[in-house]
Amino acid sequence: MNPYILATLLFGLGLGTTITFASSHWLLAWMGLEMNTLAIIPLMAQHHHPRAVEAATKYFLTQATAAAMLLFASTTNAWLSGQWEIEQTSHPLLASIITLALALKVGLAPLHMWLPEVLQGLSLTTGLVLSTWQKLAPFALLLQIQPNNPTLLILLGITSTLVGGWGGLNQTQLRKILAYSSIAHLGWMILVLQFCPSLTLLALLTYFVMTFSTFLVFKTNEATNINTLATSWAKMPALTSLAPLMLLSLAGLPPLTGFMPKWLILQELTKQDLPLTATIAALTALLSLYFYLRLSYAMTLTMSPNNLTATTPWRLNSNQLTLPLATSIMATALLLPLTPALTALVTP
């Protein structure tokens, strides 16, 4: 892609999210979301592959549906109450429609069907943008409207953690596994949104760090399915030995960074007298743990099928930047001791 066009699209992507962040008016927020969607579609379809074009089309249709729902609900709210303020969305039905529209935008179950299919058709770089940056604007709106329908949020959260765990079990494609991982993590964030919004923000930021390092590892290995991971040991031994730490951090095992948001969310749910919800969420984390362990096993404990006389694959010098990867892997593995500082940072 022409660098000028790429720069323009990335600027549009950043501007759309920033407009949504800065807006207190529903029309401006909607406009920011639309700019965001329109800027990423050419990035998705840039490879001119049928799968990429199909993914871009599916993404456009789902995002357009969600934006139409959002515009309908906010316009109706303005008609009933006479004002457009985001924080003044008082009607419970309209607040629920807006919550569902934003859930469709980020890919929460049961509105998740598009996410694995779209992510599978994209390159790992565009997939990383979709899994991280594109979640920011809808979450900013969810944090602002503070949905007053606790049952809806808990149902969305539990369904997402269940679907995210079950859906990833039978997958062999890494991008689909990461899509289901995304759905499960979003479920955890939504569960605690109404009780402690700052904890949702903390979970979102730690998820970004962990997903960033996972995508970069797969991109460095040029791996898109589980079988390809088996060749990584011959190419990059040091990175391969660190990869299980990163994957188990995504699963939420102590003493890694990913344990922090799960631990704090379970603690908050218990404080709010929701022990059953906390138990179900903790059990669904075991489903996700299975497929992260499967990835770790494929990457570190299996060898690619070859005859014994074959030479080791050439270790060609990679032209990719390794500093972001090194920094994100360290953050993915070692931030748990900083839990008090991080909670103090995001708590108002």
Secondary structure, 3 states (H helix, E strand, C coil): CCHHHHHHHHHHHHHHHHHHHHCCEHHHHHHHHHHHHHHHHHHHCCCCCHHHHHHHHHHHHHHHHHHHHHHHHHHHHHHHHCCCEHHHCCCHHHHHHHHHHHHHHHCCCCCCCHHHHHHHCCCHHHHHHHHCHHHHHHHHHHHHHCCCCHHHHHHHHHHHHHHHHHHHHCCCEHHHHHHHHHHHHHHHHHHHHCCCHHHHHHHHHHHHHHHHHHHHHHHHHCCCEHHHHCCHHHHCHHHHHHHHHHHHHHHCCCCCCCHHHHHHHHHHHHHCCCHHHHHHHHHHHHHHHHHHHHHHHHHHCCCCCCCCCCCCCCCCCCCCCCHHHHHHHHHHHHCHHHHHHHHHHHCC
